[in-house]
Amino acid sequence: MNDEYTLRHLLFSFHPSNDREKEIFNVNVDQNTLKRMIDELDNNIYYLGGQLKLSYDDKVSMDLFDKVREINKQRELDYGGPCNSWEAQSIRFHDQELQKTKPIFQKYLQIMEERKSSTLS
């Protein structure tokens, strides 16, 4: 199976392969967040933003961030705001992690698209 563009590829197989890719990937990419994403995988599952369940084989896309925002909006409508300070802190933590994860996905997708176009040329 071709696993390019999957969470598995991003977390375990992907490495910037030249100076240009290293330059792209190292800008605005929090390496601690990337490591935490790997460490937090539980039974091959990662929860993007603490909300959206992703498996190793799910495709990486920026649309996933829209889905997380929609889930968060709907949960707030259904349940209201946080019921205590621990829940409020958890929401803040996952929102911050989501913001740190976004550049990782963006840079990964940018590099993968550049690789794809260079092989087509």
Contacts in CASP RR format, 6 or more apart in sequence:
PFRMAT RR
TARGET T0000
AUTHOR 0000-0000-0000
METHOD contacts of the structure
MODEL  1
MNDEYTLRHLLFSFHPSNDREKEIFNVNVDQNTLKRMIDELDNNIYYLGG
QLKLSYDDKVSMDLFDKVREINKQRELDYGGPCNSWEAQSIRFHDQELQK
TKPIFQKYLQIMEERKSSTLS
1 57 0 8 1.000
3 9 0 8 1.000
3 13 0 8 1.000
3 57 0 8 1.000
4 112 0 8 1.000
5 59 0 8 1.000
5 60 0 8 1.000
5 61 0 8 1.000
5 109 0 8 1.000
5 112 0 8 1.000
6 56 0 8 1.000
6 57 0 8 1.000
6 58 0 8 1.000
6 59 0 8 1.000
6 60 0 8 1.000
7 46 0 8 1.000
7 54 0 8 1.000
7 55 0 8 1.000
7 56 0 8 1.000
7 57 0 8 1.000
7 58 0 8 1.000
7 60 0 8 1.000
8 56 0 8 1.000
8 57 0 8 1.000
9 60 0 8 1.000
10 60 0 8 1.000
10 104 0 8 1.000
10 105 0 8 1.000
10 108 0 8 1.000
11 34 0 8 1.000
11 37 0 8 1.000
11 38 0 8 1.000
11 41 0 8 1.000
12 38 0 8 1.000
14 108 0 8 1.000
14 111 0 8 1.000
14 112 0 8 1.000
16 22 0 8 1.000
16 24 0 8 1.000
16 25 0 8 1.000
16 26 0 8 1.000
16 111 0 8 1.000
21 111 0 8 1.000
21 114 0 8 1.000
24 107 0 8 1.000
24 110 0 8 1.000
24 111 0 8 1.000
25 107 0 8 1.000
25 108 0 8 1.000
25 111 0 8 1.000
27 103 0 8 1.000
27 107 0 8 1.000
28 103 0 8 1.000
28 107 0 8 1.000
29 103 0 8 1.000
29 104 0 8 1.000
29 107 0 8 1.000
30 100 0 8 1.000
30 103 0 8 1.000
30 104 0 8 1.000
33 97 0 8 1.000
33 100 0 8 1.000
33 101 0 8 1.000
33 104 0 8 1.000
34 104 0 8 1.000
36 97 0 8 1.000
37 46 0 8 1.000
37 101 0 8 1.000
37 104 0 8 1.000
40 46 0 8 1.000
40 47 0 8 1.000
41 56 0 8 1.000
44 55 0 8 1.000
44 56 0 8 1.000
45 53 0 8 1.000
45 54 0 8 1.000
45 55 0 8 1.000
46 53 0 8 1.000
46 54 0 8 1.000
46 55 0 8 1.000
47 53 0 8 1.000
47 54 0 8 1.000
48 54 0 8 1.000
48 64 0 8 1.000
48 65 0 8 1.000
48 68 0 8 1.000
48 98 0 8 1.000
48 101 0 8 1.000
49 68 0 8 1.000
49 94 0 8 1.000
49 95 0 8 1.000
49 97 0 8 1.000
49 98 0 8 1.000
49 101 0 8 1.000
50 68 0 8 1.000
50 94 0 8 1.000
50 97 0 8 1.000
50 98 0 8 1.000
51 68 0 8 1.000
51 71 0 8 1.000
51 72 0 8 1.000
51 75 0 8 1.000
51 94 0 8 1.000
52 64 0 8 1.000
52 67 0 8 1.000
52 68 0 8 1.000
52 71 0 8 1.000
54 64 0 8 1.000
60 105 0 8 1.000
60 108 0 8 1.000
60 109 0 8 1.000
61 105 0 8 1.000
61 109 0 8 1.000
62 102 0 8 1.000
62 105 0 8 1.000
62 106 0 8 1.000
62 109 0 8 1.000
64 105 0 8 1.000
65 98 0 8 1.000
65 102 0 8 1.000
65 105 0 8 1.000
68 98 0 8 1.000
82 88 0 8 1.000
82 90 0 8 1.000
82 91 0 8 1.000
END
